[in-house]
Amino acid sequence: MNAVPQPRDHVLLIDAYKAGESKIQGANRIVKLSSNEGAFGPPPSAIAAFTEVAANIHRYPDGGSGELRRAIGARFGLDAERIVCGTGSDELIGHLCHIYGGPGTDILMSMHGFTMYQIAGTYAGSRVIKVPEQNLTLDVDAMLAAVTPETTMVFIANPNNPTGSLAPQAEMERLRAGLPSNVLLVLDSAYCEYVSREDYDAGVKLVDAGENTVMLRTFSKVFGLGGMRVGWCYAPEAVIDALNRVRGVFNVNLAAQAAAVAALAEPGWVEASVEHNHRARAWLMDALTRAGIVCWPSEANFFLADFATAERAEAANTHLKSRGVIIRAMGSYGLPHTLRITVGTDEECQIVASALADFMAHA
């Protein structure tokens, strides 16, 4: 028998990423709260910008996303030359793992951290180690204790997905100070806009303090552009140089760049979205708590509803689907007794609350 092409052994260790569901067979209306998308869709100006470039999609985009990088820099007070844009932050995660990881290296992440760190790290050939948490929150002491001479990177999402927990700035600074200087700390701040605590920084301070920290950001959440796939990072010059050597030359498409630039300039969009999230999240968590469901604290636009057992969580998920509601089961994250619920519009939150109150009343 002829031999056939074989993938590298590392590839076969990867469990394919399971995205949030988006369809329920037979449902007339879907309330999709499975992917932490913005409650209000894209900003009007982003839709207009997307439409405007339609006649020019035969043209290649700006390979360096220059206008977008300058707009990001102006919005957040950052040096545009220290920004790299990507096809979602997922692309940048993958490049970082290949640049700083590889066979013989270890990458550390929290036990219930974002799955893409494990996928990208394993694909690069690294050993990805999941470090235990304390109450579903980053344990700095455990993370530092897990460091070995083989450790080259540490990934931390803050707030964390899927738990919604937040490590305060003092803990992040303690982590950075305790890590060897040659270990790259990657702070994934996809949900930073939703954080209201004063003891929080999205990562700029730690990036500016040295040569060994990267901050990841995205347009997929509060800016409502998940379908456009636009992410970016702010990093030291040496990291930026390495990323620019390996990223796709036209990695962020023409429409995505235009929509992202417009979204940054939409007056009041972030403020209104964040205000709604704070209010609606508190309302929905209170409603579920009164129904007898434990809700884990969250600083993001989602939270974990805890049903104590996997069987009960699965039954609750089935009941929600019968009402046309899609949320995210957390079995793949090692939390099968929980469901992650994105904060939607007021009407969507009311539908979830009613459905789960009915479930608990008959469970």
C-alpha positions as CSV (number, residue, x, y, z in Angstrom):
1,M,0.0,0.0,0.0
2,N,1.3,3.4,-0.9
3,A,2.1,5.8,1.9
4,V,0.0,8.9,2.3
5,P,0.9,12.3,3.6
6,Q,0.9,12.5,7.4
7,P,0.5,15.6,9.6
8,R,3.0,16.3,12.3
9,D,2.3,14.5,15.5
10,H,1.5,17.7,17.4
11,V,-1.4,18.4,15.0
12,L,-3.2,15.2,16.0
13,L,-3.0,16.2,19.7
14,I,-5.3,19.2,19.0
15,D,-9.0,19.0,19.6
16,A,-10.6,21.3,17.0
17,Y,-12.1,24.5,18.3
18,K,-15.8,24.3,18.9
19,A,-17.5,27.6,18.1
20,G,-20.7,28.7,19.8
21,E,-23.9,27.3,18.1
22,S,-25.9,29.6,15.9
23,K,-28.9,27.5,14.7
24,I,-31.7,25.5,16.3
25,Q,-33.6,23.2,13.9
26,G,-37.3,24.2,13.7
27,A,-37.0,27.4,15.7
28,N,-38.8,30.4,14.2
29,R,-36.6,32.9,16.2
30,I,-33.1,32.5,17.5
31,V,-31.7,34.4,20.5
32,K,-28.0,33.8,20.0
33,L,-26.0,34.4,23.2
34,S,-23.3,31.9,22.7
35,S,-20.3,33.9,21.3
36,N,-20.0,37.1,23.5
37,E,-20.9,39.3,20.5
38,G,-21.9,42.9,21.2
39,A,-25.5,43.3,22.1
40,F,-26.3,46.0,19.5
41,G,-24.5,44.7,16.4
42,P,-22.0,46.9,14.5
43,P,-22.0,50.7,14.8
44,P,-23.9,52.5,12.0
45,S,-20.8,54.2,10.7
46,A,-19.1,50.8,10.4
47,I,-21.9,49.5,8.3
48,A,-21.7,52.6,6.1
49,A,-18.0,52.3,5.7
50,F,-18.4,48.6,4.8
51,T,-20.9,49.5,2.1
52,E,-18.9,52.3,0.7
53,V,-15.8,50.1,-0.1
54,A,-17.9,47.5,-1.9
55,A,-17.1,48.9,-5.3
56,N,-13.3,48.6,-4.5
57,I,-13.0,45.1,-3.3
58,H,-11.0,44.1,-6.4
59,R,-8.2,46.2,-4.8
60,Y,-5.7,44.8,-2.4
61,P,-5.9,46.4,1.1
62,D,-3.1,48.3,2.8
63,G,-0.8,45.5,3.8
64,G,0.3,47.3,6.9
65,S,-3.2,48.5,8.0
66,G,-1.6,52.0,8.3
67,E,-4.8,54.0,8.6
68,L,-6.2,51.6,11.1
69,R,-3.1,51.5,13.2
70,R,-3.0,55.3,13.3
71,A,-6.7,55.4,14.2
72,I,-6.1,52.9,17.1
73,G,-3.0,54.9,18.2
74,A,-5.0,58.1,18.3
75,R,-8.0,56.6,20.1
76,F,-5.9,54.9,22.8
77,G,-2.8,57.2,23.0
78,L,-0.4,54.6,21.6
79,D,2.5,54.7,19.2
80,A,1.1,53.4,15.9
81,E,4.5,51.9,15.0
82,R,4.2,49.5,18.0
83,I,0.8,48.2,16.8
84,V,0.3,45.2,14.5
85,C,-3.2,44.3,13.2
86,G,-4.4,40.8,12.5
87,T,-7.3,38.7,11.3
88,G,-8.8,38.7,14.7
89,S,-6.5,38.3,17.7
90,D,-6.5,34.6,16.9
91,E,-4.0,35.2,14.1
92,L,-1.7,37.1,16.4
93,I,-1.9,34.4,19.1
94,G,-0.9,31.8,16.5
95,H,2.1,33.9,15.2
96,L,3.3,34.6,18.8
97,C,3.2,30.9,19.6
98,H,5.3,30.0,16.5
99,I,7.7,32.9,17.0
100,Y,8.4,32.3,20.7
101,G,7.3,28.7,21.2
102,G,8.1,25.5,19.3
103,P,9.4,22.0,20.2
104,G,11.2,21.9,23.5
105,T,9.3,24.9,25.0
106,D,6.5,25.3,27.4
107,I,3.6,27.7,27.2
108,L,1.6,28.4,30.4
109,M,-2.1,29.4,30.6
110,S,-4.8,29.3,33.3
111,M,-6.7,26.1,33.7
112,H,-9.9,27.6,32.2
113,G,-8.3,30.1,29.8
114,F,-9.2,30.7,26.2
115,T,-8.9,27.5,24.2
116,M,-7.0,29.1,21.3
117,Y,-3.9,29.4,23.5
118,Q,-3.8,25.6,23.8
119,I,-4.6,25.1,20.1
120,A,-2.0,27.6,18.8
121,G,0.7,26.5,21.3
122,T,0.3,22.8,20.5
123,Y,0.3,23.6,16.7
124,A,3.6,25.4,17.2
125,G,5.0,22.3,18.9
126,S,5.1,23.6,22.4
127,R,3.9,21.8,25.5
128,V,0.9,23.8,26.8
129,I,0.5,23.6,30.6
130,K,-2.8,24.6,32.2
131,V,-2.2,26.0,35.7
132,P,-4.8,25.6,38.4
133,E,-6.9,28.6,39.4
134,Q,-8.4,29.8,42.7
135,N,-12.2,30.2,42.5
136,L,-12.0,30.4,38.7
137,T,-9.5,33.2,38.9
138,L,-5.8,33.5,38.0
139,D,-3.6,32.1,40.8
140,V,-0.3,34.1,40.4
141,D,1.6,31.9,42.9
142,A,0.6,28.8,41.1
143,M,1.5,30.3,37.7
144,L,5.0,31.4,39.0
145,A,5.5,27.9,40.5
146,A,4.8,26.3,37.1
147,V,7.7,28.2,35.4
148,T,10.6,26.1,34.3
149,P,13.7,26.8,32.2
150,E,11.6,25.6,29.2
151,T,8.9,28.2,29.7
152,T,8.9,30.8,27.0
153,M,5.4,32.3,27.1
154,V,2.5,32.9,29.5
155,F,-1.0,33.7,28.2
156,I,-3.5,35.5,30.5
157,A,-6.9,36.7,29.4
158,N,-8.0,39.5,31.7
159,P,-11.0,39.5,32.1
160,N,-10.8,35.8,31.4
161,N,-12.9,33.9,28.9
162,P,-15.0,31.9,29.8
163,T,-15.1,32.6,33.5
164,G,-15.4,36.4,33.4
165,S,-13.0,36.8,36.4
166,L,-10.5,39.6,36.7
167,A,-7.0,39.7,38.2
168,P,-6.3,43.2,39.6
169,Q,-3.4,45.3,38.4
170,A,-1.3,44.6,41.5
171,E,-1.5,40.9,40.8
172,M,-0.6,41.3,37.1
173,E,2.4,43.4,38.1
174,R,3.4,40.7,40.6
175,L,3.2,38.1,37.9
176,R,5.3,40.1,35.5
177,A,7.9,40.8,38.2
178,G,8.1,37.2,39.1
179,L,8.5,35.9,35.6
180,P,12.0,35.6,34.1
181,S,12.8,38.5,31.8
182,N,13.0,36.1,28.8
183,V,9.5,34.8,29.3
184,L,6.9,36.7,27.1
185,L,3.7,37.6,29.0
186,V,0.8,37.9,26.6
187,L,-2.2,39.8,28.1
188,D,-5.4,39.2,26.1
189,S,-7.6,42.1,26.9
190,A,-10.5,41.3,24.5
191,Y,-13.1,42.4,27.1
192,C,-11.2,45.3,28.6
193,E,-13.8,48.0,27.6
194,Y,-16.4,46.4,29.9
195,V,-14.2,46.6,33.0
196,S,-15.2,49.4,35.5
197,R,-12.9,48.6,38.3
198,E,-10.2,51.3,39.1
199,D,-7.5,48.7,39.9
200,Y,-7.3,47.6,36.3
201,D,-5.1,48.4,33.3
202,A,-5.6,46.6,29.9
203,G,-1.9,46.0,29.6
204,V,-0.4,49.3,28.3
205,K,1.5,50.0,31.5
206,L,3.2,46.6,31.5
207,V,4.0,46.7,27.8
208,D,5.6,50.2,28.3
209,A,7.5,49.0,31.4
210,G,9.8,46.6,29.6
211,E,10.6,44.4,26.6
212,N,8.7,41.3,27.5
213,T,4.9,41.9,27.5
214,V,2.3,42.0,24.7
215,M,-1.3,43.4,24.9
216,L,-3.9,41.8,22.6
217,R,-7.1,43.6,21.7
218,T,-10.1,43.0,19.4
219,F,-12.9,44.7,17.5
220,S,-15.1,41.6,17.9
221,K,-16.7,42.5,21.2
222,V,-17.7,46.0,22.2
223,F,-17.1,47.3,18.7
224,G,-19.5,44.7,17.2
225,L,-17.3,43.5,14.3
226,G,-16.9,39.8,15.1
227,G,-17.7,38.9,11.5
228,M,-15.0,41.2,10.2
229,R,-12.2,39.5,12.1
230,V,-10.0,42.4,13.2
231,G,-7.6,42.2,16.1
232,W,-4.5,44.1,17.1
233,C,-1.6,44.0,19.5
234,Y,0.5,46.6,21.2
235,A,4.0,45.4,22.0
236,P,7.7,46.3,22.3
237,E,9.5,47.1,19.0
238,A,11.3,43.7,18.8
239,V,8.1,41.8,19.0
240,I,6.4,44.1,16.4
241,D,9.4,43.5,14.1
242,A,9.1,39.7,14.5
243,L,5.3,39.8,13.9
244,N,5.7,41.9,10.8
245,R,8.1,39.4,9.4
246,V,5.7,36.5,9.5
247,R,2.1,37.8,9.3
248,G,0.2,37.6,6.0
249,V,1.0,40.6,3.8
250,F,-2.7,41.4,3.3
251,N,-4.0,39.8,6.5
252,V,-6.7,42.4,7.3
253,N,-9.1,42.8,4.4
254,L,-10.2,46.1,2.9
255,A,-13.7,46.1,4.3
256,A,-12.5,45.1,7.7
257,Q,-10.0,47.9,7.9
258,A,-12.6,50.5,6.8
259,A,-15.3,49.2,9.2
260,A,-12.8,49.2,12.1
261,V,-11.6,52.7,11.5
262,A,-15.2,53.9,11.4
263,A,-16.2,52.0,14.5
264,L,-13.4,53.7,16.5
265,A,-14.9,57.1,15.6
266,E,-18.6,56.3,16.3
267,P,-19.6,58.9,18.9
268,G,-20.7,57.4,22.2
269,W,-20.8,53.8,21.0
270,V,-18.5,52.3,23.6
271,E,-20.0,54.3,26.4
272,A,-23.6,53.3,25.6
273,S,-22.6,49.7,25.1
274,V,-20.7,49.5,28.4
275,E,-23.5,51.2,30.3
276,H,-26.0,48.8,28.9
277,N,-23.8,45.8,29.7
278,H,-23.3,46.8,33.4
279,R,-27.0,47.3,33.9
280,A,-28.3,44.3,31.9
281,R,-25.7,42.0,33.3
282,A,-26.6,42.9,36.9
283,W,-30.3,42.6,36.2
284,L,-30.0,39.1,34.5
285,M,-27.6,37.8,37.2
286,D,-30.0,38.9,39.9
287,A,-32.9,37.4,38.1
288,L,-31.1,34.0,37.8
289,T,-29.9,34.2,41.4
290,R,-33.5,34.7,42.6
291,A,-34.5,31.7,40.6
292,G,-31.9,29.6,42.5
293,I,-29.0,29.6,40.0
294,V,-25.5,30.4,41.2
295,C,-23.9,33.1,39.0
296,W,-20.1,33.6,39.1
297,P,-18.9,37.3,39.3
298,S,-17.9,38.7,35.9
299,E,-16.3,41.8,34.5
300,A,-17.1,41.0,30.9
301,N,-20.2,40.9,28.7
302,F,-21.0,37.4,29.8
303,F,-21.1,35.3,33.0
304,L,-21.2,31.7,34.1
305,A,-24.4,30.2,35.4
306,D,-23.6,27.3,37.7
307,F,-26.1,24.4,37.9
308,A,-23.9,22.2,40.2
309,T,-23.9,19.1,38.0
310,A,-23.3,18.5,34.3
311,E,-26.7,16.7,34.0
312,R,-28.5,19.7,35.4
313,A,-26.6,22.1,33.1
314,E,-27.4,20.0,30.1
315,A,-31.0,19.9,31.0
316,A,-31.1,23.7,31.4
317,N,-29.3,24.1,28.0
318,T,-31.9,21.8,26.4
319,H,-34.7,23.8,27.9
320,L,-33.2,27.1,26.6
321,K,-33.0,25.7,23.1
322,S,-36.7,24.7,23.3
323,R,-37.3,28.4,23.8
324,G,-35.0,29.4,20.9
325,V,-32.2,30.5,23.1
326,I,-28.6,29.5,22.3
327,I,-25.9,29.9,25.0
328,R,-22.5,28.1,25.4
329,A,-22.1,24.8,27.2
330,M,-18.7,24.7,29.0
331,G,-17.8,21.0,28.9
332,S,-14.9,21.7,26.6
333,Y,-13.5,24.1,29.1
334,G,-13.6,21.6,32.0
335,L,-16.7,23.3,33.5
336,P,-19.5,20.9,32.4
337,H,-21.8,22.1,35.3
338,T,-21.9,25.6,33.9
339,L,-23.4,27.5,31.0
340,R,-21.8,30.7,29.7
341,I,-24.5,33.4,28.9
342,T,-23.7,36.5,26.8
343,V,-25.4,39.7,27.9
344,G,-27.8,40.5,25.1
345,T,-30.4,43.2,24.7
346,D,-32.9,43.9,27.4
347,E,-35.5,41.8,25.6
348,E,-33.1,38.9,25.1
349,C,-32.1,39.0,28.8
350,Q,-35.8,38.9,29.8
351,I,-36.3,35.9,27.6
352,V,-33.4,34.1,29.2
353,A,-34.5,35.0,32.7
354,S,-38.1,33.7,32.0
355,A,-36.9,30.5,30.4
356,L,-34.5,29.6,33.3
357,A,-37.0,30.6,36.0
358,D,-39.4,28.2,34.4
359,F,-36.7,25.5,34.2
360,M,-35.8,25.9,37.9
361,A,-39.5,25.8,38.9
362,H,-39.9,22.4,37.2
363,A,-36.5,20.9,37.7
